[in-house]
Amino acid sequence: MKISIGYATAIAGAAVLTVIVTSGFSPARTQTASFPTRTITIIVPFPAGGTADMLPRVVAERLRVTFGQPVVIENKPGASGNLGAEQVFRATPDGYTLLNAPQLSYSINHLLNPNLSFDPRGFEPVSVLATYPTVLFARADLPANNLAELLAYARANPGKLTYASQGKGQIAHLTMEALKMMAKVDILHIPYRGSAPALNNLLGGHVDVLPDNLLAGLQHVQNGKLKIIGVGGHERMPGLPDIATFAEVVPGLYSETWMAISAPPGTPKEITGKLSAAIAEAIKVPETNQRFRDLGAMPFGSTPDQMRDLIKQSMDLWAPVVTSAKITSE
């Protein structure tokens, strides 16, 4: 019996396909198993030098060793962090382009920026690198040395106190608006474009207080140019045992943030899981762990599911403040 070449080829192709299917072979699965095979880029949507930039750089050093591949940090500031975030959102979901951003970028960004051309809730969680409390800095000559005294002064001088923020919708803005609502005080908001100009104006005495992370103003506290009058964590900071938490003065008021890495929507869970596990191991290394602490951050190294839970908690905490105070980044 004669079999045409075309028919024979089809039979051979079907046989190969059968072997592939029955053996469970998949090119995509093979690529996932061998990940990574080239450079991983972590986009930081803020300028170099801040906590958002420094934490992933520390982790990247360890990931280069773990993966045997280059891991580079690329700063892409602009549009309150959304320029770099959108670049990652639209990147190929293969694990080679990642985003490192603070909690608000994942939890309430869509509320703060209702006209975004992408939905930040679509990012695939990878790992929360670290958490850190908000610290309330004050000019050195402010006639209040703790949060209770600040509130007393604000009530005695309504509308005279001012607070700086890194910009509309940033953690300082949300923190102080929550404080104002819960403590029923009137403090004027002065927004800036980033932490550096806000801090400079606080140092110059042009504003009275600024909520920020500890690293931002620590050296100025040490040289006596600023003072710390409150911390937003659930517990007092080990290095600042005499500084009361916000909640000790205003029950229920907390302000902590975290820095986390995510991947574009649709990135396979095998890849996000592999990245998450590698990051967690990197953060466990004593040297890395200590470098995080030196930056005023508590090392974490979460799973994707833990990060997803923290995003929800952040949404539940800050969305009511955004709605009540009618806060937008625009």
C-alpha positions, 0 to 999 in steps of 0.5 A: 500500500502506498502512502503519500508523502503528505499523509506520512508527514501528518502521521509523523507530526501527530506522533510527535505531538502525541509524545509531547502532550503525553509527556507533559512537555511545554515550551512555556513550562520549559522557559519557566523552569529555566528562569532566569536566563538573562538580565532582570530589570527592576524599575524604580519609579522614583529618583535614585537615593531614596528608600524605594531605590536603596532597598531593591539595590541591596536585594539585587546584589544577592539575586545576582548571586542566586540566579547567576544573571545580571539584576539591574535597577532602573530609575524612571521617575515621573507622574508620581511614580506612575510613569515607571509603573505603567512601563512595567504594567505593559511589559512582557509578563515573563519575569524579566521586568519588575516594579519596586514601589511603595504600598500606595502604588498598589492599594489606592493608586486607582483612587488617587489617580482616577484617570490612569491609563492602566489599572494598578490593581492588576500587578502580580504580587511578588514580595514585600521587601520591608516595612517601616513606620512613618516618623513625624519630624518637626522643626527644632524650635516648634513649641511642642515636643510630642504628639500630645503637645502638638495637638494641644498647640493646634487646638489653641492655634487653629489654622496656624500650624502647617505640615509638608508632604511629598505631594498630594496623595502621598503617605504624609498627606494621608497620615496628617489628614487622618490625624486631623479627622480623628483628633479634630484639629486644623493643620494646613497642608503644604504639598511639595514635589518629593521628600527632598524639597519638603524636608528642605523647607522644614529645615528652613522653618517654612513649615512646622512638621513633616511625616516621612520615613526615619532615614529621610531626616535622621541625620538632621535629628542627630545634629539638632536641626529637627526633632521627632515627635511621634512614630506611626508603627504599632510599637515604639521604635527600638532606637526611639524608645521615648517617642510615643506612637501615634496610637498612644495619643490618638487611638486607632491611628497608625501609619506604616508603609512597605516597599514591594516588588511586583510583576506585570499582569499575567506573569506565571505564578511559577515565576513570581513564586520563584522570584519571591522565594529567592528574595526571601532567602536574600533578605535572610542573609545577615548582611542584607538583613542588617543593611535593611535595618540600617535604613530604618526598615524591618526586613520582610520577604513575603510570599505573593499571597502575603503581599496580596493580603497587605494590599487589601489591608492598605486599601481598607485603611486608607481608602476611607481617608481618601474618600472622606478628605476628597484626596487626589494626586491631581 
